[in-house]
Amino acid sequence: VGKSKMKMYKVVSNIDGKYFSALHHAEYTLQYKIGKKTVPKVGKIFAFRTLKDAIRFGSGINVFLSESENVTKCPNFLSAWHQDYQAYWNGESIERYPNTIPGVVLCDSLTLLEKIC
């Protein structure tokens, strides 16, 4: 995990041939295009360090090899709850039990490179 570009795995949903965040959270949902860099307006992008973790999370969903920038560890208190995203990106404290999805990292930007499954 570091500040340079790294290969990670991104789980996305496919809706009518377009790729979106696997978990849809209103204004935090991002659309991805193969070969095009995606930068969120707010917060960071969730990705996975290993293909195994991505597949475990996204069974039946699309998994891509991606190039990610400024990859950092995901705080162990950040979960899949929409309220947690909103509070975290706004710099507020989150008071839930630790339940981060295994293998998740945060990225400043992400480019889908190749569909794995």
C-alpha positions as CSV (number, residue, x, y, z in Angstrom):
1,V,0.0,0.0,0.0
2,G,1.5,3.3,-1.0
3,K,1.3,6.6,-3.0
4,S,2.2,5.2,-6.4
5,K,0.0,3.5,-9.0
6,M,-0.8,-0.1,-8.0
7,K,-2.8,-3.0,-9.5
8,M,-5.9,-3.7,-7.5
9,Y,-9.2,-5.4,-8.2
10,K,-12.5,-3.6,-8.5
11,V,-15.9,-5.1,-8.2
12,V,-18.6,-3.3,-10.2
13,S,-22.2,-3.9,-11.2
14,N,-23.3,-4.0,-14.8
15,I,-26.5,-2.1,-15.6
16,D,-27.5,-2.0,-19.2
17,G,-23.8,-2.4,-20.3
18,K,-22.6,0.4,-18.0
19,Y,-20.4,-0.2,-15.0
20,F,-21.2,1.3,-11.6
21,S,-20.1,0.9,-8.0
22,A,-21.1,-2.5,-6.7
23,L,-22.8,-1.0,-3.7
24,H,-25.0,1.9,-4.7
25,H,-25.1,4.7,-2.2
26,A,-26.9,7.7,-3.8
27,E,-24.5,10.5,-4.6
28,Y,-21.5,8.2,-3.8
29,T,-22.2,5.8,-6.7
30,L,-19.6,6.1,-9.4
31,Q,-19.8,5.1,-13.1
32,Y,-16.7,3.4,-14.5
33,K,-15.5,3.1,-18.1
34,I,-12.8,0.6,-19.2
35,G,-9.5,2.5,-19.8
36,K,-10.8,5.8,-18.3
37,K,-9.6,7.2,-15.0
38,T,-12.4,7.7,-12.4
39,V,-11.9,10.2,-9.6
40,P,-14.7,10.6,-7.1
41,K,-16.0,14.1,-6.3
42,V,-16.2,13.2,-2.6
43,G,-14.3,10.6,-0.7
44,K,-12.3,7.7,-2.2
45,I,-12.8,4.6,-4.2
46,F,-13.1,1.1,-2.6
47,A,-11.0,-1.7,-4.3
48,F,-9.5,-5.0,-3.2
49,R,-5.9,-6.1,-2.9
50,T,-6.4,-9.6,-4.1
51,L,-8.6,-11.3,-6.7
52,K,-9.7,-13.8,-4.0
53,D,-11.1,-11.0,-1.7
54,A,-12.8,-9.3,-4.7
55,I,-14.5,-12.6,-5.8
56,R,-15.5,-13.4,-2.2
57,F,-17.2,-10.0,-1.9
58,G,-18.6,-9.8,-5.4
59,S,-19.7,-13.4,-6.3
60,G,-21.8,-13.1,-9.4
61,I,-20.7,-9.5,-10.1
62,N,-18.1,-8.2,-12.5
63,V,-14.5,-8.1,-11.2
64,F,-11.8,-6.0,-13.1
65,L,-8.1,-5.7,-12.8
66,S,-7.5,-2.0,-12.2
67,E,-4.8,0.6,-11.8
68,S,-5.3,2.5,-8.6
69,E,-3.6,5.6,-7.3
70,N,-2.7,6.6,-3.8
71,V,-3.8,3.3,-2.2
72,T,-4.3,3.3,1.5
73,K,-5.6,0.9,4.1
74,C,-9.3,1.1,4.8
75,P,-10.1,2.1,8.4
76,N,-11.5,-0.9,10.2
77,F,-14.6,1.0,11.3
78,L,-15.7,1.8,7.7
79,S,-18.5,-0.5,6.6
80,A,-21.0,-0.9,3.9
81,W,-23.5,1.4,5.7
82,H,-24.4,4.5,3.7
83,Q,-24.5,6.5,6.9
84,D,-20.9,5.5,7.5
85,Y,-19.7,6.8,4.1
86,Q,-21.4,10.1,4.6
87,A,-20.0,10.6,8.1
88,Y,-16.5,9.4,7.1
89,W,-16.2,11.6,4.0
90,N,-17.5,14.6,6.0
91,G,-14.8,14.0,8.7
92,E,-17.3,12.9,11.4
93,S,-16.8,10.1,13.9
94,I,-18.4,6.7,13.3
95,E,-19.6,4.7,16.2
96,R,-20.2,1.2,14.9
97,Y,-18.5,-2.1,15.6
98,P,-15.6,-2.8,13.3
99,N,-16.9,-4.6,10.2
100,T,-14.8,-3.6,7.2
101,I,-15.0,-6.0,4.3
102,P,-11.8,-8.2,4.2
103,G,-9.1,-7.0,1.8
104,V,-10.6,-3.5,1.1
105,V,-8.4,-0.6,0.3
106,L,-9.1,3.1,-0.5
107,C,-7.9,4.8,-3.7
108,D,-7.8,8.4,-4.9
109,S,-8.6,7.2,-8.4
110,L,-9.1,4.0,-10.4
111,T,-8.9,2.9,-14.0
112,L,-10.6,-0.4,-15.1
113,L,-8.1,-2.3,-17.2
114,E,-9.3,-5.8,-17.9
115,K,-12.4,-7.8,-16.9
116,I,-11.3,-10.9,-14.9
117,C,-14.7,-12.5,-14.3
